[in-house]
Amino acid sequence: MAEKARSDFRVNGQPAFVLHTYPWKETSLIVEFFTRDFGRMSLVARGAKRPMSQYRGLLNPFCPLAISYSGKGEIKNLIRAEWYGTIPLGEKFLMSAFYINELLVRLLPRGVPEQALFKSYYETLKKLASGEEPLVTLRYFELDFLNALGYGLPEGPFPASRYRFVVGDLIASDNTALENAGVSSDTLRALISRTLQPGEQEREARMLTRDLIGYYLEEIPLNTRRILNELKKI
């Protein structure tokens, strides 16, 4: 009876976003979802590549969905996906949105509920769609992401004038002669209080969060960052 109960496991109408899809067999896909109540998870969308599939046009990134699924293994079966509106991202902001998707795929553990991060993800997409300053918006999402992973910044106080990130620790560094003089205490306070200003403060915050995320990625570069750098060269 216990085995049957596990095989009958089913979730209905779970808010979710598609993070990434992979081909599976001839007609199906494995879909990486970010769900509100169950975190990141992989589901098999059987027959999704068929012309008349119920999933046709639905399993795209950045579209709010309500999904239903069942199964007992680590990779369960997608049963239904319902469209719940749209987030009209312009071309200017698509790379930023793909960047946060890649962060989630690369670093967020599967099966860990992250309701606060899900809300931050949804709000970040809406801000990008509204044309809000993307650089500051991304810094706030990175902060929420690091907090969710347990790698967040200390709340302060920050008595030194400048700080640097060194091998997992934020240390005081008032030596401005160093090639990377780090981040000012004013920038740290602005980042944590969500009052970051475009320009120098955002640039310092970006270098800090890039160092933090790079450390936990073990310096394996993100594809979206590589593509963006190549586009800048062009």
Secondary structure as UniProt FT lines:
FT   HELIX           2..7
FT   STRAND          10..24
FT   TURN            25..27
FT   STRAND          28..35
FT   TURN            36..38
FT   STRAND          39..45
FT   TURN            46..49
FT   TURN            51..52
FT   TURN            54..58
FT   STRAND          65..70
FT   STRAND          76..83
FT   HELIX           91..107
FT   HELIX           115..129
FT   TURN            130..131
FT   HELIX           134..149
FT   STRAND          162..166
FT   TURN            167..168
FT   STRAND          169..172
FT   TURN            176..177
FT   STRAND          183..184
FT   HELIX           185..193
FT   TURN            198..199
FT   HELIX           200..216
FT   TURN            217..219
FT   HELIX           223..233
//
